[in-house]
Amino acid sequence: MQSRVERVFIGAGCNRIVNNVSWGACDLVSFGAQNAVAIFCPKTAQILTTLPGHKAYVNCTHWLPSNKFAFKAKNLERHYLLSGDSDGAIFLWEFSLVDKKWRNVLQVPEPHKKGVTCISAIMVSHTDAMFVSTSSDGTVNVWEVILPFSSGGECKLSCLDSIFVGKKPMVTLSLVELPGNYGHLALAMGGLDSKIHIYVGERTGKFARACELKGHTDWIRSLDFSFPIYASNETSSLLLVSSSQDKGIRIWKMVLHDSVSNDETSLASYIKGPIFSAGSFSYQISLESLLIGHEDWVYSVEWQPPQSLSVDGVQWNQPQSILSASMDKTMMIWQPEKTSGIWMNVVTVGELSHCALGFYGGHWSPNGDSILAHGYGGSFHLWRNVGIDFDDWKTQKVPSGHFAEVSDISWGRGGEYLLSVSHDQTTRIFSPWCNESSLEDREAWHEIARPQVHGHDINCVTIIKGKGNHRFVSGAEEKVARVFEAPLSFLKTLNHATLNNSGLADEFPVNVQILGANMSALGLSQKPIYAQASPESNERNNNEGLDTFETIPEAVPVELTEPPIEEQLSWHTLWPESHKLYGHGNELFSVCCDHEGKLVASSCKAQSPSVAEIWLWLVGSWKSVGRLHSHSLTVTQLEFSHDNTFLLAVSRDRHFSVFAIKHSGQDEISHKLVIKQEAHKRIIWTCSWNPFGHEFATGSRDKTVKIWEVENESSVKLLTTLPTFKSSVTALSWLGVDRQKNSGLLAVGMESGLIELWSLYNTKIENKSSTVEPNVALFVRFDPFVCHVSAVHRLKWRKAEKSEEDSTSMELASCGDDHCVRIFQVDV
């Protein structure tokens, strides 16, 4: 059976580190998301793919050609990308513009001994590039890479030099070809010793120290050479911009030194700045300008990319314009005043705010009309200049997601949105937004709300099924489970996103009086904001109150008519907390809800039988109605059978338990342990019920998946074991395909990040004497380029069973260690 798996959506945050982001000449942005290199398209605000290969945190990425060389890269069919990780490995990737395919071309031999902190590169010609990398191990390596002429060709890589800089490593680099001096290069490096070191070398080999530039009083964080700037008298000069933790930005000018007055000892030349030689030419560097304006560390500075003046890119103009990004949560554009030539701050975007910490880096788009920042919360911030005759920078949509491992996901009751929780201490809601004129054929998914911003890592979540308002229960690194209820602002926003086609209009809760929620000072409880007498008073400008320096801003919950940006998500889309569930003795680990929305079961981290008990809570009154004893270590996952008669629990103690659950009275629940059985040789991480019956699957660290059946409500029988997998099984989800044949698809997620689908047929036992073994077959193995790059934590089908009216395709959601939430479309 031919099956297709398509990537529908990837949500991920950016690694919180400097030099992590690069905007390429192909107009795509690369960034590190845990061990993956993620690629996003600024036009659609969608993450297109993640590249697997790195075994450690991705620290830096750099395009060949980058935005700086876009004017020379108009006709390139293939673009390349460099990425470096915290183990010292550097990869080179090839992206073909024709078929939009990626391939891993090579891994740089002789990796750095410690993490790579910066990669910088220049294109010497269409097929020849040079790049430099620096690392915490105190070395700077210079490489030449010859790119192939044809698709799929080999790249030739050679190491030109390795410079040892000593105990104080360099953290930023910039490389440039010296004007009028063919084959000679200058390399600027800066780091922990607060000085800028200039090295000069030739295309073919060694680099020698030329001079030092002093002035900054703290670590140098960013350096960028301009392209040559031609003055009226045709002598060209280079400008180097540097930024530092001393909050200042300096512009240095490098000019050809007049060789006639070669009196290097004269006082005049000494005041102007140091002089160095490269080949037969001498250059002098002097301080051109000092830019003061930021109120915190300036993490990045970047020249606006040159604009081409001719079709072939031979003639170009280097704009005198610099973008800086700072920890004060602002980006500034600096330009010289037309008359005096004094450098001024002409544009400021972002906000000097209470919002935690600021920006790690800022980047220009290749044509200079957009600027992108990445921030402390793993977030992107994009502004575009929409003014015709004057500058008018407006915020734009960007992809968003978690910036730490995503621990659990749960679909909304009608599958209209996906809720995810993470160790970044947030709960997020992703939904397709239907009414936008998207460039894609398919509706685009976006983060539409952030219901919980917490003070502890969140481990588990479940949506309450059944009628009434949208509610969820989440459990974090604390002993309390918390219940949240959707406010009016979210219900209205969801109606916009789904164009009222969520099928829940008849169930729209009329009596919701709560408009939104405010965060508490400790970031633990979220207090409701009630709808006042006049609804207009709440629909104030979204940014009101954001410029004050109070510790926590007042939330202004409003109905959103387009996908929100980070500033709205971080404060104004919270859900009020309605209840706290006290009882567990340790941090919450797993939580689930039955299929009618009447019962919630929860478990916590445990190392003894008394703590490992499972608590049952009655939805609505939130009373504790049962404590189920069976396991001796942490219960890792809980799931109710689809007819709600059984509760399945799997544990670190290698056993599973099945409990029979009965609703005896109004608020009475009776429960009985049907069976507890040792099922695997290692921890059981995951379990899933067949939607059509009482069969279930368990998956374990021992790399096996076993299928079981509950018989006569008193015993459990092993039906079959799937062939051993290559990696620990960490997530399972069973989809019912055909009730008559009792056939289904079992999604299996592994510690390696890979996902497989297995088809199961005839899992029913026909009669007592002759049992029919289920037919098990591999249905599809997902391509590694669409999978996670680290352990899969949870898999969830959008619907538990496929009905007649469903089209052939079903949607599967997954989350994992790689900070990603992913949605796949599977043709069943």
Summary of the structure (lengths in Angstrom):
residues: 828
radius of gyration: 29.6
end to end distance: 9.0
largest distance: 106.3
contacts: 2987
relative contact order: 0.08
helix: 4%
strand: 50%
